[in-house]
Amino acid sequence: MPQNIEPFFQRYADAYSNYQLSPLLELVSLPCMLLADESKMMFSEPESLRQYFELQFEQYRQVGVSRVSFRLQSQVRLSESLRFVSLYWYFYGNGDQVLFTCHTSYTLQSQQGNWQLVALVTDDEQAAYQRVRNAQA
C-alpha cells in the first residue's frame, strides 16, 4: 500500500508543466468526478477526460503558464485504499513569476499499488484563471 502521496502529485504537476496528456490520463481512474461551485462533471470514458485536460492546457497556454508546482496542505485516510488530499497549486509564467494560485482537493484510490484520482473538487481555479485573463486583456 503506497503511503506517500507527493510523488503522485509531482507526476501530475510535471504532466501539466510539460503539457503532456498521456501521463496525466494515466493518473486518473474512470469513472472520475469533478466538482466545482458552478458545475459537476462525471468522466466515464477516456475521450471526455482527454477533452477536459486539453481545454485546461489551452487555458494555461493562453495565460502563459510555463510551470506548475504544488504545496500539500492536508491528507486524510478515508480507508485502507482511499485518501482525501487538499493542496495548493502554483501556476508560473515565464520568468518564474506566479501567475495564479488555487486550492484543489482530491480523492485518491490505491489500485495495484499506485494512487489514482477518482474525484477532484476545484475551489477557486476558474476564478483565479479568469482574473489573470482579465488582467492580461
N, C-alpha and C positions, 0 to 999 in steps of 0.2 A: 504494500500500500504506500504510494508516494505521500510524503508529508510536506515537502517544500513546494509552495505554490509559486514562488518567484521565478523559477526557470520557465514555467508555463507563460507567465506574463512577459518575460523577456522575449520569448519567441513571438508572442503576439505583437509586442512593440517593434521588434525587428521587421516583421512582415509588413506592418504599417509604414515604418520608416523607409522601407525599400519598395513600397507599392507592389508587394508580391501576394497575389491572390491565392495560389495553391497552398502555401504554408498556413495561411490564415484559415482556409477551409478545413484543413486537417485538424484544427484545434476545436472544431465545433462538432457536437453530436446532434444529429437530427432525430426527431423534431427539436427545435430550439425556439424559445420565445424571447422577443424583445419588447420591453415595456418602457414607455416614456409618458410624461404627463399628458401629452396630446394624442398618443396612439399606442396601440399594441399590435404586434405582428407575430404570426406563427410561421416559422420556416419549416416546411415539411419535406422539401426536396432541394437538392443542391442548386438548381438553377435560380430559385428565388433568393437564396442566400448569396449566391455569386452576384446577382444584380444589386443586392443591398450593399455589399462590400465595394463593388465597382462605383456606386453612387457616392459612398463615403470617400473613396480615393479621389474621385473627381472634385468633390467639395474641398478636400485638403489641398489638391493641386491648385485650385482656384485662389486660395489664400496664401499659397507659397509654403506649405508645411514641408520641411526637409528632414525632420527627425521627430520621433515620438519617444517619450520616456514616461515612467510611472513611479508613484510612491504608494506602497501598500499602507492602507490605513488600518484595516482590521480583518480578521479571519475568524469565522465561527464554524465549528464542527457541527454539522446537522445530523450526520450519521457516519457509519464506517466509511462510506464511499462518497459522501456529499459534503461540500464546503460552501459557505457563503462568504464572499470576499468583497471588500469595499476598498477602492483605491482612487487616487487622483492621477489623471493623465495630464501630461505637459506636451504641448504641440509647439515645436520650434520652427522658426523660419531660417532663411539664410543669415549668416552672422550669429547664429545661435541665440537670437532673442526669442523669448517666449511670446508666441502669438496669442495663445489662449490656453486655459486650463479647464478641466471639467472633472466632475465626480461621477463614477460609474460603479455599480455593484453587479456582481456575478454569482451565479450558482454553478459550481463545477462538480462534475462527477468523475470518479476514477473508473476507467474502463481498461482492462488488460494492463493495469499498472501505470496508465497515463491519465492525466487530467484532461477533461474535455468540457467545453462550455455547453450548458443546457439551458441557461436563461441569463439575460442581462437586463439591467434596469439603468437607463440613462437618466441622469438627473438634469443636467444643465448644458449638455453638449451642443444641442442645436442653438440655444440662445447665445452661448459663447461664440460659436461659429458665426452666427448672424451679426453679432457685434463687430467682429473682425471684418466681415464682408462690408458692413455699412461704413466702417472707418476707412476702408481702402477705396470706397467708391468715390 
